[in-house]
Amino acid sequence: MRPLNRTSHHRGLHRMRGFSFTMRKAHPTDVNQFMTLIALADPDHPDPYGEAREFVLTRHGAPLEGEGLLALVAVDETGKLVGALLAGIPKWVFTHVGIPTQFEIPLSRRVANVHGVAVHPEYRYKGVGRSLIRQAEEEFKAAGWRVMTLEHPAHLDDYYARLGYTNHNAIVVNLPSSLISVRIDDTRVSARSLHPRARLASVFGIPGPVINGLLPGTDMPENAWFDGRRLRS
Ligand SMILES: CC(C)(COP(=O)(O)OP(=O)(O)OC[C@H]1O[C@@H](n2cnc3c(N)ncnc32)[C@H](O)[C@@H]1OP(=O)(O)O)[C@@H](O)C(=O)NCCC(=O)NCCS
């Protein structure tokens, strides 16, 4: 039997608990509503998601190109924006000191990050947040990305776990040369594989999932363990 809470999809129309909405990429005319909504995902920031404003205004037609940004909106039947999502390449790919320069570009075509997702307070618990995240996953997956990550406060652990994400204080990435640990301030860092080659493995000695298979030569043996410096099997 079909679970009651499932969102039904029909020609791009999502219907859940009597509420219908569609999703699309943000248009330049959405910019103010988009910025107001997405700010809800980082309310303490002085200029939340400032980089999204110019993107929505000028490069809306070229998602996933250049800086790899994706700005999605959910729209109700009256045309009102009820949800927003911004995703792109995680900053740590270019700033983490442990990543050799030659791996930065290849990694940036493999790892995507949901920078923020927010739903208008009156439209929560209707499947809008989940649908936006699933849509972003589909877009990046179709364009060849292998893993989706996100940063979130600990109180949303259950929310993201139900969407198939791991919840930890850090994620570890297996690179051809080394393991790197990604930790972002006090937030949780979560991940979900989008590709059969990208596997999130738990490894003895490492307190979070290890992401394998993003770059050539980084598939890890099943029995791998960490000796404090490197992987052994
Ligand atoms: C987090 C947020 C995006 C969720 O959006 P939403 O549209 O209400 O969520 P959905 O309806 O898609 O929820 C999917 C499932 O998670 C559950 N869920 C929703 N919010 C939850 C929460 N805060 N904690 C735990 N579970 C939650 C829902 O009950 C639903 O489960 P169900 O299908 O069994 O009913 C929304 O609450 C929001 O905008 N919050 C403020 C901004 C924010 O914190 N963004 C995230 C920053 S990383």
PDBQT file of the ligand as one rigid body, heavy atoms in Angstrom, charges set to zero:
ROOT
HETATM    1  C1  LIG A 301      13.948  22.586   7.771  1.00  0.00    +0.000 C 
HETATM    2  C2  LIG A 301      12.851  22.974   6.764  1.00  0.00    +0.000 C 
HETATM    3  C3  LIG A 301      13.510  23.409   5.465  1.00  0.00    +0.000 C 
HETATM    4  C4  LIG A 301      11.956  21.744   6.541  1.00  0.00    +0.000 C 
HETATM    5  O1  LIG A 301      11.050  22.034   5.479  1.00  0.00    +0.000 OA
HETATM    6  P1  LIG A 301       9.585  21.361   5.396  1.00  0.00    +0.000 P 
HETATM    7  O2  LIG A 301       9.039  21.640   4.050  1.00  0.00    +0.000 OA
HETATM    8  O3  LIG A 301       8.801  21.798   6.575  1.00  0.00    +0.000 OA
HETATM    9  O4  LIG A 301       9.940  19.835   5.585  1.00  0.00    +0.000 OA
HETATM   10  P2  LIG A 301       9.177  18.596   4.887  1.00  0.00    +0.000 P 
HETATM   11  O5  LIG A 301       7.707  18.828   4.952  1.00  0.00    +0.000 OA
HETATM   12  O6  LIG A 301       9.778  18.326   3.581  1.00  0.00    +0.000 OA
HETATM   13  O7  LIG A 301       9.584  17.461   5.920  1.00  0.00    +0.000 OA
HETATM   14  C5  LIG A 301       9.937  16.163   5.527  1.00  0.00    +0.000 C 
HETATM   15  C6  LIG A 301       9.844  15.291   6.741  1.00  0.00    +0.000 C 
HETATM   16  O8  LIG A 301      10.657  15.778   7.808  1.00  0.00    +0.000 OA
HETATM   17  C7  LIG A 301       9.837  16.074   8.953  1.00  0.00    +0.000 C 
HETATM   18  N1  LIG A 301      10.331  17.334   9.501  1.00  0.00    +0.000 N 
HETATM   19  C8  LIG A 301      10.051  18.571   9.062  1.00  0.00    +0.000 A 
HETATM   20  N2  LIG A 301      10.683  19.496   9.812  1.00  0.00    +0.000 NA
HETATM   21  C9  LIG A 301      11.386  18.817  10.750  1.00  0.00    +0.000 A 
HETATM   22  C10 LIG A 301      12.252  19.206  11.813  1.00  0.00    +0.000 A 
HETATM   23  N3  LIG A 301      12.514  20.493  12.070  1.00  0.00    +0.000 N 
HETATM   24  N4  LIG A 301      12.821  18.239  12.563  1.00  0.00    +0.000 NA
HETATM   25  C11 LIG A 301      12.561  16.921  12.313  1.00  0.00    +0.000 A 
HETATM   26  N5  LIG A 301      11.748  16.486  11.301  1.00  0.00    +0.000 NA
HETATM   27  C12 LIG A 301      11.166  17.429  10.544  1.00  0.00    +0.000 A 
HETATM   28  C13 LIG A 301       8.438  16.206   8.433  1.00  0.00    +0.000 C 
HETATM   29  O9  LIG A 301       7.517  15.874   9.431  1.00  0.00    +0.000 OA
HETATM   30  C14 LIG A 301       8.429  15.244   7.270  1.00  0.00    +0.000 C 
HETATM   31  O10 LIG A 301       8.213  13.934   7.715  1.00  0.00    +0.000 OA
HETATM   32  P3  LIG A 301       6.900  13.139   7.226  1.00  0.00    +0.000 P 
HETATM   33  O11 LIG A 301       7.027  12.991   5.729  1.00  0.00    +0.000 OA
HETATM   34  O12 LIG A 301       6.977  11.849   7.942  1.00  0.00    +0.000 OA
HETATM   35  O13 LIG A 301       5.767  14.010   7.637  1.00  0.00    +0.000 OA
HETATM   36  C15 LIG A 301      11.940  24.094   7.334  1.00  0.00    +0.000 C 
HETATM   37  O14 LIG A 301      11.508  23.745   8.624  1.00  0.00    +0.000 OA
HETATM   38  C16 LIG A 301      12.615  25.463   7.426  1.00  0.00    +0.000 C 
HETATM   39  O15 LIG A 301      12.555  26.252   6.486  1.00  0.00    +0.000 OA
HETATM   40  N6  LIG A 301      13.262  25.764   8.564  1.00  0.00    +0.000 N 
HETATM   41  C17 LIG A 301      13.930  27.061   8.772  1.00  0.00    +0.000 C 
HETATM   42  C18 LIG A 301      15.183  27.176   7.924  1.00  0.00    +0.000 C 
HETATM   43  C19 LIG A 301      16.185  26.086   8.226  1.00  0.00    +0.000 C 
HETATM   44  O16 LIG A 301      16.439  25.754   9.385  1.00  0.00    +0.000 OA
HETATM   45  N7  LIG A 301      16.738  25.518   7.151  1.00  0.00    +0.000 N 
HETATM   46  C20 LIG A 301      17.711  24.479   7.218  1.00  0.00    +0.000 C 
HETATM   47  C21 LIG A 301      19.062  25.072   7.506  1.00  0.00    +0.000 C 
HETATM   48  S1  LIG A 301      20.312  23.894   7.079  1.00  0.00    +0.000 SA
ENDROOT
TORSDOF 0
